[in-house]
Amino acid sequence: MGTVDILRPAHYEPSVDLPAPYPPSSQFPYSLSRTDQTSSIDDVVSEIKKLTASGEIRSLLNKHGAIYFQNLNLKSADEFSQFAHAFGFAPHEDIGNPVRRTVLAPNVATANEGPNTMPIFPHNEFGLSPHFPSYVFFYCAEAPETGGETPLNPSSPLLAHLTTHRPAFISSLRRLGLKYQLFHPSHQPTNSPGTTPLQAYGRTVLDTDPIDIIRSKVEAEVRRLPTAKWEWENISPDNQLGDLRVWQVLPGIRTHPHTGEEMFFNNCVSRFLNAIREGTLEHPYRNGRGEYIPPCFVSFGRR
């Protein structure tokens, strides 16, 4: 890359060389390091804006798939927000977020407010939605002494591997897509990572809205997802709004908008592993508590 003042290429031990179809010398992730620790956040933001305007960031992402920024020494979520906004990417708006998060700064939130005993299985961010972010930033405010790693992998080599070793599965995925269901109970347990209907789809709901208006506003938000179907369940005097169940059928393979590469992009692995954990991999897909928690299905017709 060209000469820069604050950020320079740096060695990162965990980086791996990517196979074809990536270009030669592609590393995942590529790494840049802040070399001048006396520089201010304004200097870092200015540097990122310069690299973005020159096309350098786009070129690095196209070739390597991800960039790891070392030694940024960001002091807060607000500084991280300033850093992320410097790239000029359109902020993602959550629609139907399946997990609880706490907003810490503009377009910065905690990853998951579920208990630390609950595993987060491999997935693409919002891979079970037609509305997913084009870019994802991770920031560690305080590293734990052990654990807490977030493994990342590029989706194009994964698709190539699965195509070779599981061709029937990939063929079905291409033809049928994946069907997901998400359940949003109105009374979500505090130890659950999930969201209520209002947390997932209550963007326009007011505290003064009556139940029928609340339900109408939630449904209007669900309709922003063109592939979604839904129904209300368990409506009762003690649960006047009811619980919301949403289904979507989506592609399991998508094409990268900048490189044209095909990607294994979905949440079927996480849903499969979660179903194993809950004991709901087989019909009737209910766990020991009677909850319906199916994996996703490679089919348009199953529910």
Protein Blocks (a to p, Z undefined) as FASTA:
>chain_A
ZZdfkbccdddfklccdddfbdehiacddddddfblkbcfklmmmmmmmmmmnommmmmm
mmnopacdehklpabfklmmmmmmmnopacdddehiabdcddfbghiacfblcdfkbccd
dddehklbcbdcfbdcdddfbacfbghiacdddfklmmmmmmmmmmmlmmmmmmnopadd
ddddfbdcfkbcbdcfklmmmmmpcfklcfklmmmmmmmmmmmpmkbccddehiafklmn
opadddddddfbdcdfklopacdddjklmmmmmmmmnopmbcehiafkopacddddddfk
bZZ
